[in-house]
Amino acid sequence: PFLGPLVGIRSGQFTIPTSGENSTEIYYEIKITATDSNGLTTTKSVNILPVVVNLNFVTNPSNLNVLLDSQLLTTPNLAPSVVGFKREINVAPMQLLAGNYYQFDSWSDGGIMKHFLTTPNVNSTITANLKPTPPFTTTYFNNVNLSGNPVLTRNEGMIDYDFGNGPPAPNVNSDNFSIRFVKQHYFNVGSYKFDTLSDDGVRLYIDNVVVIDKWVDQGSTLHSATVNLTEGDHEIKL
């Protein structure tokens, strides 16, 4: 039961929630029983059915993902929704498409990266606009402590290297070199886990605060750190 039973009333009203269970198959039945002075009763009921529209989720570029009430949707995706109901929409912080990484740019309704959308009373298209993630500004040093002038500076995308078969570039040592990767990346507010896998030493800074400090000789080793971030751009330095 959502409300009641209520006894001895002749009129009233109630407000249907706009959050909680988001199924389009939920409806309300109002059942009224009247009793006359002779004790005779009769009961009538009426159903309040949901008004349902379709939310068409798309991304620009297409074939990326959005989150609807924390459920991952691959776009384009048609999601039925009850008019007036609030749905939480979000975008994963980084997505891979055709070898390129993308991050959130904007929603067509003007909302922030993670926000509530009140379902309109007509079928609607909701677009998440994404943009390529900025590259890392990468500097290489012919020493193991990132000192002096770099021997190479360039922009790079994904960090996934194995230099076991040769140096990163002709003017970089094949061993005993060091690299610094720096970029700005947009994050939604929340807690994020950062993983590094390296052979040998590694340091990871978020907003110039060291969160992983394993500058030691080691075989291929996984390290992790969990960081709470506000919404907006944050500097990653590896």
C-alpha positions in Angstrom: 0.0 0.0 0.0 1.2 3.5 -0.9 -1.3 5.4 1.2 -3.8 4.4 3.9 -6.1 2.8 4.6 -7.8 6.0 5.5 -11.1 5.9 7.4 -13.9 8.5 7.6 -12.9 10.9 4.8 -14.9 12.1 1.8 -12.1 13.8 -0.2 -8.4 14.1 -0.3 -5.3 14.1 -2.5 -1.8 12.6 -2.7 1.4 13.3 -4.7 2.9 10.6 -6.8 6.7 10.5 -6.2 9.0 11.6 -9.0 11.9 9.5 -7.9 12.5 5.9 -6.7 11.1 3.0 -8.7 11.5 4.0 -12.4 9.5 1.1 -14.0 7.0 2.2 -16.6 4.7 -0.7 -15.5 4.0 0.8 -12.0 0.5 2.2 -11.6 -1.7 3.2 -8.7 -5.1 1.8 -7.8 -7.4 4.0 -5.7 -10.1 1.8 -3.9 -13.0 3.5 -2.1 -15.5 1.7 0.1 -18.7 3.5 1.2 -21.0 2.4 4.0 -24.5 3.7 4.5 -26.4 4.1 7.7 -27.8 0.5 7.4 -24.3 -0.9 7.2 -24.5 -1.8 3.5 -21.2 -1.3 1.7 -19.9 -1.1 -1.8 -16.4 -0.7 -3.2 -15.2 0.9 -6.4 -11.7 1.4 -7.7 -9.9 3.3 -10.4 -6.4 2.9 -11.8 -4.0 5.7 -12.4 -1.8 4.6 -15.3 1.6 6.2 -16.1 2.0 8.4 -19.1 5.1 7.1 -20.9 7.3 8.7 -23.5 10.5 7.5 -25.1 13.9 9.1 -24.3 16.2 8.6 -27.2 19.8 8.8 -25.9 22.5 9.5 -28.5 26.1 10.7 -28.3 28.2 12.9 -30.5 30.2 11.2 -31.8 27.9 8.2 -32.0 28.3 4.7 -30.5 29.6 5.9 -27.2 28.0 5.2 -23.8 25.8 7.1 -21.3 24.6 6.1 -17.9 20.9 6.2 -17.1 20.2 5.6 -13.4 23.7 4.1 -13.1 22.9 1.6 -15.9 25.2 1.6 -18.9 23.6 2.3 -22.3 25.3 2.0 -25.6 23.9 4.7 -27.9 21.7 5.2 -29.8 19.3 3.8 -27.2 15.6 4.2 -26.7 14.5 4.2 -23.0 10.8 4.5 -22.0 10.2 6.8 -19.1 7.3 8.1 -17.1 6.4 11.8 -17.7 7.5 14.0 -14.8 9.8 11.3 -13.4 13.4 12.3 -12.6 16.1 10.2 -14.2 19.8 10.5 -13.4 22.0 10.8 -16.4 25.8 10.6 -16.5 28.7 10.0 -18.8 31.7 7.7 -18.1 34.8 9.8 -17.5 36.8 8.3 -20.4 35.7 6.2 -23.4 37.6 4.5 -26.2 36.3 4.7 -29.8 38.3 3.8 -32.9 41.6 4.1 -31.1 40.8 7.5 -29.6 39.7 8.4 -26.1 36.8 10.8 -25.4 35.6 12.7 -22.4 32.4 14.7 -21.5 31.8 18.0 -23.1 28.1 18.9 -22.6 24.5 17.7 -22.5 21.9 18.9 -25.0 19.7 20.0 -22.0 22.6 22.1 -20.6 23.1 20.0 -17.5 26.3 19.2 -15.8 28.0 15.8 -16.4 25.9 14.0 -13.8 22.5 15.4 -13.2 18.8 14.7 -13.0 16.6 15.0 -16.0 12.8 15.5 -15.5 11.1 13.4 -18.2 9.2 15.7 -20.5 5.7 15.0 -21.8 6.8 14.3 -25.4 9.2 11.9 -26.9 12.6 13.5 -26.8 16.2 13.1 -27.9 18.9 13.6 -25.3 22.4 14.1 -26.7 25.7 13.7 -24.8 28.5 15.6 -26.6 32.0 14.3 -26.0 35.3 15.6 -27.2 38.7 13.9 -27.7 40.7 13.8 -24.4 43.6 16.2 -24.5 46.9 14.5 -25.2 49.7 14.1 -22.6 52.5 16.6 -22.9 55.4 14.0 -22.6 59.0 14.8 -21.9 61.9 12.3 -22.0 65.1 12.6 -20.1 68.4 10.6 -20.6 68.7 10.0 -16.8 66.6 8.2 -14.2 65.6 11.2 -12.1 64.0 13.6 -14.7 66.7 16.1 -14.2 68.2 18.7 -16.6 66.8 19.5 -20.0 64.6 16.9 -21.7 66.0 15.3 -24.9 62.5 14.9 -26.4 59.1 16.6 -25.9 56.0 15.5 -27.8 52.2 15.0 -27.4 51.0 11.5 -26.8 47.6 9.8 -26.2 47.3 6.5 -24.5 50.1 5.4 -22.1 50.7 1.7 -22.9 54.3 1.2 -23.7 56.8 -1.7 -23.7 60.3 -0.4 -24.3 61.9 -3.8 -23.8 62.9 -4.0 -27.5 64.3 -0.6 -28.0 64.3 3.1 -26.9 61.2 5.4 -27.2 62.9 7.4 -29.9 66.4 7.6 -31.6 67.6 10.4 -29.3 66.5 8.7 -26.1 68.6 6.1 -24.2 67.6 2.5 -24.6 67.9 2.1 -20.8 68.3 4.4 -17.7 65.9 7.1 -19.0 62.8 8.7 -17.4 59.5 10.1 -18.7 57.0 12.6 -17.4 53.4 12.6 -18.7 51.2 15.6 -17.9 47.6 16.4 -19.0 44.3 18.0 -17.9 41.3 15.7 -17.7 37.6 16.5 -16.9 36.1 14.4 -14.1 32.6 14.3 -12.5 32.5 14.7 -8.7 33.2 11.4 -7.1 35.8 8.8 -5.9 38.2 7.5 -8.6 40.6 4.6 -8.6 43.9 5.2 -10.4 46.1 2.2 -11.4 49.7 2.1 -12.6 51.5 -0.8 -14.0 55.2 -0.2 -14.4 58.7 -1.7 -14.5 60.6 0.1 -12.8 59.8 3.1 -10.7 56.6 5.2 -10.9 55.1 8.3 -9.3 51.5 9.5 -9.9 50.4 13.0 -9.0 46.8 14.3 -9.1 46.6 18.1 -8.9 50.3 18.1 -7.9 49.7 15.8 -4.9 51.5 12.5 -5.0 49.1 9.6 -4.7 51.4 6.8 -5.8 55.1 6.9 -4.8 57.0 3.8 -5.9 60.2 5.2 -7.4 62.1 1.9 -6.9 63.6 -0.8 -9.0 60.8 -3.4 -9.5 59.5 -5.9 -11.9 56.1 -5.3 -13.6 54.0 -4.2 -10.6 50.5 -2.9 -10.2 49.9 0.0 -7.8 46.5 1.7 -7.0 45.3 4.8 -5.3 41.7 6.1 -4.7 41.2 9.9 -4.9 38.1 12.0 -4.3 37.6 14.7 -7.0 35.4 17.6 -7.5 33.8 18.2 -10.9 36.0 19.9 -13.4 39.5 19.7 -14.9 42.2 18.0 -12.9 45.9 17.6 -13.7 47.3 14.1 -14.0 51.1 13.8 -13.9 52.8 10.5 -14.2 
